Amino acid sequence: MAGSPDTVRLASRLAKSRNRRKRALGLYIASQLHEYQGGVQTGSRPYALETTQELLLAGLDDSCSEVIAAAVSGLGHRPHPLAVPGLVKFSAHPAESIRFSVAVALGSYASPEAIDALLRLAKDVSGDVRNWATFGLGSMHDVDNARVRDLLWSNLTDSHDDVRGEALVGLAVRKDTRIIPVLLERLGAGSRVFELTAAEYMASPLLLARLNAIKDEASSADELNPYWYRCLLDAIDACSSTS
């Protein structure tokens, strides 16, 4: 959304409304304002960053969960260090939607408190929350220690398919060689982008024969997903370069 003094005033007025839906809308608007030049968005530069951050931080103190969710979401787009205590607090909120928003937002925060909260959320009762928290830990953050690796290793056997995939990629990013046997087991005709991306990160010649077998089988398929096939070729290239 194009930022301007008028849109900032609109967001501020709505964020201070007595109606909770309007307050939430105001915060969503505040988090999406960007600078445009000649009708074109100039990269991802936010408009009125400090002013909109103030609105979002104030939203964390709202009494309505709908407004809190909007504030949490916005502070993922416009991170501010003062948001960390509130985000950590809401990581234990009874509403799944709030915990989900926190899991997404914390991908933009690298403080020890934020990482601790993501570690907890990666074991949430909700598969969607675990998925985003595992993605945040595995791919959005580069923190690498025993706690993070143990969590990712544990989530390799999660009941949620995407959690398992994100955990696999996160370990591959960290060049954890323990996943090579896991990849050899999971790489096949039904491999998803998760497995192919993990293989590319590992760049191990031990994976090359399996990847080439997938390519040979895919060559006779009636239809191929172009993105999936590109990921397969990238994985083969990465593993070939070290063979």
N, C-alpha and C positions, 0 to 999 in steps of 0.2 A: 504494500500500500504506500502511495506517495506521501511522504511526510511534508507537513507545512505547519505554520503557526495555527491555522484553523483546525487541522486534524489533531494537533496536540491539545488544543482547547477542548475539542469534542471528547477526546479520550479522558481528559481530566474531569470534565463535567460528568460524564457517564460513570467514571470510577468513584465518584462521590455521591452518586444517586442513592436514594433510599430503597430503590428496587434492586434486588440482588442480581437479577439477570442483566440489568443495565450496567451494574458495577463490573460484572464478569466481562461483558462485551467491551467496556472501556479498557480493561486490562489487556484483552486480546488485541484490540486496536493498537494500544501503546507498544506492544511487543512486536508489531509487524510494520512499523513505520520506517521507511528507508529513504535515502536520498536519491532523487532522480535528476537527470540532466537531459534536457531535450526530449522528455517523455520516456527516457530509458533509465532503468535502475543502475546506479553507479556501483557495481559490485555488490557487496553485502554490507556496505557501510550504513549503520543505523542512524536514523534521524533523531535529534534531541535525546541523545543517549542518557545523560544525567537526569533530565526531567522525567523520562519514562521509567528509568530505574527506580526513582523515588516513588512513583505511583505503584510499581510492582512490589517494592519492599513493603509499602504500607498495606498492600493487599494480603500479605502473609498474616496480618493481624486481624483480618476480617473474621466475622463469626460464621460465615456461610461457606460450606465446603466447595460449592460451585465457584465462588470467588477465589478461594484459596487455590483451587486447581488452576485457574487462569493465571494467578500470580506465579505459581510454581513453574508453569509452562513458560511464561514470559521470561522468567529469570534463567531459564535454560538458553533462551535466545540472546538475552542481554545479561550475562553473568555479572554478579557483584559480590565481592568478598563478604559483605555484611549479610548476604542471604544464606550463607552456609549454616548457621545455627538453626534457622527456621526450616531449611530443607532437611537437615538431619532429624529435627523433631518430627516432621511430617512423614519421614520414612517409616514411622511406626503407626501412622494414622489407620484407624479401622476401615476406612473406605479404600477399596482397591484402586479406584480411579485416582485418588490422591497419591498413593504409593507408586502407581504407574508413572504419573507425571514427575514425581521425584526421581524415579529411576532414569527417566529420559533426561531430566535437567542436570543430574549429577555428572553426566558425561562431559559437561563443560567446567567441572570443578576438580582440581587436582590436589586439594588439601588432604592431609591425613584423615581428617574427620569425614570428608566426602567419600574417600576410599573405604573407610570403615562402614559407612552407611551402605555403599554399593555391595560390599561383601555380605551384609545382612540381607539386603534386598535380593541378592542372587540366590537366596535360600527361602524366598517368600513362598507362601502357599499358592499364590497365583502364578501360573506358567507364563503369562504375558509379562508380569513384573520381573520374574526370574530371567526371562529372555532379554529384556532391555538392560537389566543390571549386568548380566553376563557379557553382553555386547559392550557396555560401557567399560567394564574392567578389562575385557579381552582386547578390544580394538580401538576404543577411543582414548584410553590411557596407556601410557608406556611403563607404568609402575611394574616392577618385576621383583617379587620377593616370594618367600616360601608360602605365605598366607594366600597370595593371589594365585600362585600356581596350584596349591592344594585345592583351592576353591574350583578353579577351572578343571582340574583333574576329576574332582568329585562330580561336576556337572556334565562330564562326558557320558554319564549313565543316567542323566535326568529323564523323566518320563515325557518331557516336551521335546519334540524333534528339533526345533530351532535353538533351544537352550544347548542341546548336545552339539549342534553345529557351531554356535558361537564359542563354546568352550574349546572346541577343536581348533578353530581359527586363532583364538587367543593364545593357546599353547604353541601353535606353529609360529606366530609372530615372535614369540620368545625363544624360538629354536629349541624347544623342549623335545629331545630325541625320543622320549618315551612314547610319543604319539605315532612314530613310524609303524609299529605293528598294528596300531589302531587304524591307521590309514590303509595299510595293506589289506585289512579286513573289510573296510568300508568302501574302498574304491572299486567300482564296478559299473555296469551299464546303468544302474539306478542312482549313481552318484549325483549329489546336488552341487551347487556352486560352493557350498561350505567346504566340502571335501577337496574340490579342485583348488580353491583358494588356499586352503591349508597346505596342500601339496606344493603349490607355487612358493609359499613362504618357506617351507622346509627345504626346497631345492635339493632333494636327496636323490642320487642316482638309484637308490634302492627302490624308488617309486616309479622309475621310468618304464619298465616293462609293463606294469599294470596300467599306466596311463596310455601307453601305445595300444594296448589291447582294447581299451575303451574307445580310442580313436578308430581302430580297425572296425569295431562293431558299429560305431556311429556312422561310418561311411556308407553302410547299407541301409540306414534308416530312411524312411520316406520323408520325414520332416525333422529338422534340427532347430533348436532354439539358438539363434545366432550368438546371444550373450553367453549362454552355457558353453557353446563350442569355442568361443574366444577364450573363455576361462580355461578350458581344457588345453588349448594350444599354448597358452601362457604357462600353464603348469609344466607341460612337456618341455618347453624352451628352458624354463628355470632348472628343471632336473637334468636336462641335457648339458647345460653349461658347466656342470660340476662333475660330469661323468668322465 
